[in-house]
Amino acid sequence: MAKAEVFQDLPLKAPSNAKELWRWLRDELRSAILSGRLKRGTRMPSSRALAHQYECARGTVVAAFDHLRAEGYIETRRGTGTFVALSDRKSTR
């Protein structure tokens, strides 16, 4: 049986000092979705877990998630979590 892909296996580039942290996170996650590194249906970690992983405030992650959700990249399913909503290499820009 193959190992299930988990989000923690996804490396993100180091944040740039020129960008606000939430914008960096949003852009990195968007890039991972569009490149196919995060596939449709992949469950995202909770905002608390992601904030802990990248050593930032939970509000930073929530802001990034809010923008990705508004752009159609992720969706929240009540009671089950947040998931990648777009197919690989599909852009809504």
C-alpha positions as CSV (number, residue, x, y, z in Angstrom):
1,M,0.0,0.0,0.0
2,A,1.4,3.4,-1.0
3,K,2.1,6.1,1.6
4,A,-0.7,8.7,1.6
5,E,0.5,12.2,0.6
6,V,0.4,14.6,3.5
7,F,0.7,18.3,3.5
8,Q,3.8,18.3,5.7
9,D,5.7,16.7,2.8
10,L,5.2,20.0,0.9
11,P,8.2,22.4,1.2
12,L,7.5,26.1,0.8
13,K,10.0,28.7,-0.2
14,A,11.3,30.9,2.6
15,P,9.2,34.1,3.1
16,S,10.5,37.3,1.6
17,N,10.9,40.4,3.8
18,A,9.4,42.4,1.0
19,K,6.0,40.7,1.3
20,E,3.5,40.5,4.2
21,L,3.5,37.0,5.7
22,W,-0.1,36.2,4.8
23,R,0.6,37.2,1.1
24,W,3.7,34.9,1.1
25,L,1.7,32.0,2.4
26,R,-1.2,32.6,0.0
27,D,1.1,32.8,-3.0
28,E,3.1,29.7,-2.0
29,L,-0.1,27.7,-1.5
30,R,-1.6,29.0,-4.7
31,S,1.6,28.1,-6.6
32,A,1.5,24.6,-5.1
33,I,-2.1,24.1,-6.2
34,L,-1.5,25.4,-9.7
35,S,1.7,23.3,-10.2
36,G,-0.1,20.2,-9.0
37,R,2.0,19.7,-5.9
38,L,-1.3,20.1,-3.9
39,K,-3.9,18.0,-5.7
40,R,-7.7,18.5,-5.8
41,G,-9.2,17.0,-2.7
42,T,-6.1,17.2,-0.6
43,R,-7.0,18.1,3.0
44,M,-5.3,21.2,4.3
45,P,-4.0,21.2,7.8
46,S,-5.9,23.3,10.4
47,S,-5.0,27.0,10.6
48,R,-3.5,26.3,14.1
49,A,-1.3,23.4,12.8
50,L,-0.2,25.5,9.8
51,A,0.6,28.5,12.0
52,H,2.6,26.2,14.3
53,Q,4.5,24.6,11.4
54,Y,5.5,27.9,9.8
55,E,5.9,29.8,13.1
56,C,3.4,32.5,12.4
57,A,0.2,33.8,13.9
58,R,-3.0,31.9,13.3
59,G,-4.6,35.1,11.9
60,T,-1.9,35.1,9.2
61,V,-3.0,31.6,8.1
62,V,-6.7,32.6,8.3
63,A,-6.1,35.6,6.1
64,A,-4.3,33.5,3.5
65,F,-7.0,30.8,3.6
66,D,-9.7,33.5,3.3
67,H,-8.2,34.8,0.1
68,L,-7.6,31.3,-1.4
69,R,-11.2,30.5,-0.6
70,A,-12.5,33.7,-2.2
71,E,-10.4,32.9,-5.3
72,G,-11.8,29.3,-5.5
73,Y,-8.6,27.5,-4.7
74,I,-9.8,25.9,-1.5
75,E,-13.1,25.1,0.1
76,T,-14.2,24.5,3.6
77,R,-16.5,21.6,4.4
78,R,-18.2,22.1,7.7
79,G,-17.2,19.5,10.2
80,T,-14.5,17.9,8.0
81,G,-11.9,20.6,7.2
82,T,-10.5,22.6,4.3
83,F,-9.6,21.0,1.0
84,V,-8.0,21.9,-2.3
85,A,-10.9,22.8,-4.7
86,L,-9.2,23.4,-8.0
87,S,-8.0,20.7,-10.4
88,D,-4.3,20.8,-11.2
89,R,-3.0,23.6,-13.4
90,K,-6.4,25.3,-13.5
91,S,-6.4,29.0,-12.8
92,T,-9.2,31.4,-12.1
93,R,-7.2,34.6,-12.7
